[in-house]
Amino acid sequence: MLNSALKRLTLAVSVTLAVTGCATVGTDFKAPANVADASFRHVPQAGTGEAHLPAQWWTVFNDATLNRLEETALRDNPSVKAAAQRLVQALEQAGVARANEQPQLSVNAGISNSRTSAETSQGLALGHRSIKGNNYSVGSSFSYEVDLLGRVRRLVEASDAQALAAEADRDGVLLVLSSQLATTYWQLRGLDAEIAILKGALDTRRESEELVTARFDAGLSNELDVSRARIERANAQADLHEVQRQRNLLEHSLATLVGASPSSMLTAANADAAVLPQPPAIPVGLPASLLSQRPDLAGSVATLRATNAQIGVAEGAFYPSFSLTGNFGFASESLSNLAKGDARQFSVGPLALSLPIFDGGRNKANLAIAKARYEEALANHQTKLLTALREVEDALSDVQQRQMQGDAQKASQVAAARGYLVARARYERGVSTYLDVTDAQRSALAADRAAVQINTQRLLAAVSVARALGAGWQPSAQLSQVAQNGNIKAQ
């Protein structure tokens, strides 16, 4: 009789498992439409090819100090460690969800001593006696939810997609950190160049002050010229202190980015600090390639997939759920008889069905919430996509305009240097006053500093282009597939 019941139960479970997967709650996820733009508006002629930046994208600047700082930051920065732990949490949470697809098995053992009352109806039926004694038990139990309509599969899909989003978030932290560090580094190098120029200007002003003082002592000049020379020297000294103050702040920021104490001395001025390198040419590629280049966009698609799967989970609450339970073990009053065949006990079933009838609208409200969250995630994804396109266009525009600005500034720099030489020669011959020299000095210094600042901005624009394009980010196979079509299940 028992064997017949077990056979029927096994057949019922087999049929149930066979139809599992034939119908799944919710709809399969499809990635949103890609960008339709043919090209970027401000793309340079040299950048129309496919964008191929190395994973260590900062190496395109060919700066050994920058390479060292980037490697240190990616290893020691606390935000990187925090992002890595968030990814670990998401992966383990996906493992928790995936465990729901498997039967749950547990082992238990126990010992108890009990005595029933002799005054109860049961005790009176036994002749006014109580039942007492020890009970020993050992056994196992299992339970399994038969995922008939795919509710658990949707839950696993959502957890896997959330893990992929966490992976993209971690990669995004790495990208932001590396680009922030490169930006800070080139700002610092730009200030080093300004410091070098200001030191040269200070030396020139000292020489001018000595010249004017000597001419005054010889009766060839007046005290007003001496005052002007001293003022210019003091102004150059003050400007030098101000730029040094700004450099100190940037170095503190740089130390924080690499995970070191702000008091650490990480960089020293180069021997030829006044000369900044030319920015590298970065291939841009097409707007449609951004989804595969930027972790924030790939992560946004993964979040969309998770919210879509949650709609299926919410829909599953409207349908019946099936669960199978059972146990097997031994129980005996005597420990010595625990392993005997007569002490064996087991049960299989029931194959329980749970069907919601009335819940006060809870399931309907949960489904509406899940759908609203998906629509919110879709709107957020569209916003991120537009923002990414704007960031690329902004960076490319900066590259173009800074280059033209730099070309114009070179002409100003040459003219200002020539003007200073002419003004000084005229003053030394007594043709003009020292006021002309002062004005020419100011113009030359302003032109030199402006040229350095523009060159610095060109380097920063190159960093911005790299960051806007994803800075050489390489997604994992699963994340890449989800970003492109959304139909590949995360592993």
Secondary structure, 3 states (H helix, E strand, C coil): CHHHHHHHHHHHHHHHHHHECCECCCCCCCCCCCCCCCCCCCCCHHHCCCCCCCCCHHHHHCCHHHHHHHHHHHHHCHHHHHHHHHHHHHHHHHHHHHHCCCCEEEEEEEEEEEECCCCCHHHHHCCCCCCEEEEEEEEEEEEEEECCCCHHHHHHHHHHHHHHHHHHHHHHHHHHHHHHHHHHHHHHHHHHHHHHHHHHHHHHHHHHHHHHHHHHHCCCCCHHHHHHHHHHHHHHHHHHHHHHHHHHHHHHHHHHHCCCCCCCCCCCCCCCCCCCCCCCCCCCCCHHHHHHCCHHHHHHHHHHHHHHHHHHHHHHCCCCEEEEEEEEEEEECCHHHCCCHHHEEEEEEEEEEECCCCCCCHHHHHHHHHHHHHHHHHHHHHHHHHHHHHHHHHHHHHHHHHHHHHHHHHHHHHHHHHHHHHHHHHHHCCCCCHHHHHHHHHHHHHHHHHHHHHHHHHHHHHHHHHHHCCCCCCCCHHHHHHHHCCCCCCC
